[in-house]
Amino acid sequence: GGDFIELFNASDTAVDLSGFGITDMDDAGIRYATSLRFGNGTSVAARSYFTVFLEADCPATVTPCVRGEFGISQTDGDTITLLDAQNNTVLQQSYASGAASSGSSWARVYDGAPTFEVQRRSPGAKNAP
């Protein structure tokens, strides 16, 4: 269980995440700049996934994975932002209130797709309707 965020690298080369961060919005819509920062040497391998479990430890079956100390609001909706090392927005995704029921995921239709839909949970693996 637990919320998670998954980064997918669709390219043929690793992507360096050193100093990048992931954050959400607080109740007033203010972005937290320090919710999670990736350490030096953190990367997403080519055509691979990097998973962040929120307020929960990473399952042993999901690697690479780190724990983030914030959650996605199911009742109010939320906005998740990937920040570069200078706090510039790289990617941002909003989630409507109740976007996915417990036990399911609000996920890209396929890995790297521009659109989202409710799918079964597949942390660290190919999205699966």
N, C-alpha and C positions, 0 to 999 in steps of 0.2 A: 504494500500500500504506500501511500504518500504521494505528494506532488513531485513531479520531476520535469526538468527542462533538458532537451536533447539538442545538441549541435551536430549537424551533419556536414561533412566536408565533401562536396561533390567533385572536387578537382583531383587531378592526378599527382599533386604534391601536398606534403604536409602543410598545415597552417599553424603558425606560431601564435599562441594566445598569451604569451608572457606579458603581464601587466594589464591584460584586458579584464573586464569585470562584467558581471550580470547583476541587474538590479530590478526592483519593481517599484510601483508607486505606493505612497502611503495614503491614508484616508483623505488627505487634502489634495492629492494629485501631485505631490512633490516627489521627485525622483531621488532615491538614495544613491549616493555616489560610491558607497563603500560596502554594499551588501555582500559581494563576493568578488575577490580579486584572485586571478590565476597567478601562481608563482612563476619565476623564471624557469624556462625549459618546458612549460606546459604547451602541448600541441595536440592538434587533431590530425591523425594520420590520413593519408589520401583515401578517399572513398570510404571513410569510417565515421564513427560516432564518438561523441564525448558527452557524457550524461552528468547532470547535476541533480542529486536528490535533495529536496527541500525539507528541512526540519526532520530528516530521517537519514539513517546510515545507508550507505550504498550496499545493495545486495552483492554477495560474493560473485554472482554470475554476471554482473554488469561491470565491465572495465573498458576503457578508463572511466573513472567516476570520482566525483568529489561531493562533499556535503555542503549545502548552502543553508544559511540560517534565516531564511524568510520563506513565506508561503504565497501561493496564488489564491486570491480571494474568490471563493465560489459564490458568495452572496452578493458582492458588489462589483464583480468583474475586476480586472487588473490589466496592467501594461507591463510587459517584461522587455527590458532593454539590454542589448549587448553593447558595452562601451569599449572603446580602444584605450590604450594606456594614458591618453590625454583627456579622457572623459567625453570624447566625441561619440555620438550615436552611430553605431555601425549597422545595427538592425534593431527593429522594434516591432513587437507584436502585441496587440490588445486582445483580451479575452472577455467576452460578454458574461454577464452574470449567469451562472448555471450552464456555461458552454458545454461542459461534459459532466455527466453524472458520476457518482462514486464508482470506481472500478473501470472507468473508460478514460480515454484521452482525447483532447482537442489537438489533432495532429494534421500535418500536411497530407493531402490526398495521397501523394506518393513522396518519397524522399526528395526534397528540393522543390516541390511544387509550390506555386504561388497561392494556392487556396487550401483551406482547412476544412475538416469534417470530424465528426465523432467516430473514433475507432477503438478497437480493443487496445489495451496497454501493451507496448512492446519496447520497453526501455533498452537502449543499446543495440537494437536490432531494426531491421527493415519495418517501416510502417505497414500495418496490416488492418484492413477494414473489418 
